[in-house]
Amino acid sequence: MQNTLHILNGDSTLYSLKQSGIEGDTAVWRDVLSDGPVHTAFGTLEFWEMRSRFISSFFSTSPGDYQEKVIDEFKKIESLKAYKEIVLWFEYDLFCQVNLMGLLHWFHQQDRADVEVSLICVGDVNGYEKLMGLGELPAEMYPDLFEQRRVLSQNDFSFASNAYQAFCSKDPRDLENFILLPSNEFPYLAKAFQAHLKRFPSSKSGLNLIEQEIVRLIESGKDTERGLIGALLKWQEFYGFGDLQYINYLNRMAPIFQSKEPFKLKANYNSTLIDRNYFLGGALVSEWVWDENNQEIGPKEAKQKA
């Protein structure tokens, strides 16, 4: 039995881990479960085929790339019994929190006898005023993070599995318990899930939180793709998204733009022209509305009748 497998949230963390001198095998968990359709049969052929179709379309890549970068990399994780310990390296944002919950849901269903699973999840870091990601921390800090890792209990796996299944639900209200009753063991999950629900269209403007910020930036004078994406990357706190995800937001908002490069909004634009026929978790976005007054998600038809 080998000693340690480190499962990392991204390639920047992989680079820093290698610079830190910490020993062990590595696997990078590269899927983006926070976007697109998901379901609870994590790791099955049906699951991989669904995710491959979505990722290939959403990020304009190929099924072959998904096979190499995600499925083949996950095969290292499937060899969990070859290791004495598996260490998970993740962060506070929505991207990481959903990927973490999905991974722990999968682990919950596996025979983990004699394999210890531990977690390093950063956000609040001594010496820094803002929440920090692993890629923002110097490699010299990694050994201390490694020493402070938390061994996960059966209750942790059960909680995470329930959270992931709620994320996969057709009814996003299933996430509310995880928002209203924050977990001490997963302290960043509640705010990440709340940020997720704000990606549904607002009952006031018809735009979700990210789209509202894009409109605000355009109205403030940001009129290039590069400028908008740079500002969004600085603005986001609990999303953890990359350039391509925000490019997709700009593309989806095309019906309300008068022009691109420079970006200009149509006068009296109609937010209902934005296509909502897509999934976030298990929920079809077109069926749900984020109530800004009550700070809660609800069925679109019920909001319209009200």
ABEGO torsion letter per residue (X at the ends): XBABBBBBABAAAAAAAAAAGBBEBBBBBABBAABEBBBABBGBAAAAAAAAAAAAAAAGBBAAAAAAAAAAAAAAAAAAAABABBBBBBBABAAAAAAAAAAAAAAAABBABGBBBBBBBBBBBBGBABBBBAAABBAAAAAAAAAABBBBBAAAAAAAAAAAAAAABABAAAAAAAAABBBAABAAAAAAAAAAAAABBBAAAGBBAAAAAAAAAAAAGBABAAAAAAAAAAABAAAGBBAAAAAAAAAAAAAABABBOBBBBBBGBBAAABBABBBBEABBAAABBBBAAAGBBBBAAAAAAX
